[in-house]
Amino acid sequence: MKNKIKIILAIIVVSITISSCTSKDLEQTLTQEAAVEGTIETFEDLDLVVSATYSWMTQSNYYSRNAIMAGEIRSDNAYSTSFTRLSEFNLTERSTTPAGVWSGIYSTIGAANLAISTTVSGDVKKIKHTKGAAYALRALAYFDLLRFYGQHFVAGEGDMNSLGVPYITDFQSKVYANSRNTVAECKVLIEEDLAMAITLMSIDLDNPSKQYMTTNGVKALQARIALYFKEFEKARDYAKQVIDSNLFSVIPATKYIASWKTESTENSIFELAYDSEDNSGTSSIAYAYRDFTDADGDILSNGHIFVYEAVLDLFTPGDIRIDTLMINKDHEGDLRNFGKYPSNDYSDNINVIRYEEVILIYAEALLETGGDALQWLNMIPAERNSAPYAVANKENILLERRKELLFEGFRFDDLARTGQNISVLNNDNPSLEPILFGDFRYAFPIPENELGLNTSMVQNKDY
């Protein structure tokens, strides 16, 4: 049996089909014109809609590639020879990457909005928990939109009063009439969504597989977002709640390399599930990062993201994170990421939140609030065969974040939130000038299609 549901979604028109483990399918035909046709009646139907939300997050326009790639190739970690406009901060309103990221994330939000707004029958506690997860996923999606399109790092645009993104929370016929909320307004709404998630969710219903949002996942998100906005007391307290759950640990050096091929490890808080049949293939982050070879060692494809040689100099000798299985040169002598997202069939799960990030959030928050940050900072190198730090300061914490979260999409945001310039843009184009902090290019352009459809939409500065 199939229920066809026509949903008024923000931004794009697309069709997806999601099948449950039973005979019942939920086919979502996403349009911009029709009201909802059909019904979502039971908890099982609701669960399928939330599954659709996770599914949207695994697309190449979001966490399968672009959201991660943009954080690396717009930094001093790596550059791209295929996404050169992105790598060189040379985007326009017609560029494909901003358009894809916008539509991909708003698709995720559309599915979350459906789950949140739907009334269904069934186990009340399970329904609340599942809706709570949808609130958290919506908050994460809006935070990611804000990171890419918000103008809070652009000089002269008003900091927190600058333009953010439209915060759409329901299905409505005039989706293109939404104007942009300010960054401050978006922040408040994101925090309200996460608070609602905590209110609705139950610890005893948290799925142990790590492939679903959990109560600790929500708290880790709260810590991440508080750190980003320099609310260090909040970041400290949220991170401590995750730590005090005693459910996670830093992956040891003996397991580190294998952990990138393993699902639901002890350091995973929230990950997105992939397998060899349901992946982004040549549009995946794995394909972008490295060479792929056949059984005879012949090159089948050549990825387009290259690592700056100076990255190796960040690490002390023997650090497991620069083992040749992790970072190595390809057949042409270019430095590559081989260890993160390593499977040839693109089946590796994508870690969205790891415990190591929470530890480093806690260390930075302690530093800013007068706590003992050093012992927490040194928890990571102690499990990486790396030399400990003699002092906890901002420079060392950001350095450890750079080393531990390398290739996972965090570096641009760390540079931006700490007011730093982007000093290196592309090894293949050494004439490029550094991007100084406050430059309009710290924010993506609003896509041309969105501007054409939405008369209330305002373009970002200088695009």
Protein Blocks (a to p, Z undefined) as FASTA:
>chain_A
ZZddddddehiacddddddfblbdcdddddfkbccedjdfbfklmmmmmmmmmmmmmpmk
lmmmmmmmmmmmmcckbccfklmmlmnopacfkbmklmmmmmmmmmmmmmmmmmmmpcce
djfklmmmmmmmmmmmmmmmmmmmmmmmpcklgghilpjmmccddddfbdcfklmlpccd
dfklmmmmmmmmmmmmmmmpcfklpcfklpaccfklmmmmmmmmmmmnopaklmmmmmmm
mmmnopaccddfklmmmmmmpghiakbfbdcdddfklcgkjmbfklmmpccddfkopafb
dcfbdcdfklmmmpcghiaklgfklpccdfkopacdfkgopbfnlpaccdfbdfklmmmm
mmmmmmmnopafklmmmmmmmmnopacdfbdcfklmmmmmmmmmgonlpmmmmmmmnopa
cfbfblklmmbccddehiaklpccddfklmmmmmkbccdehZZ
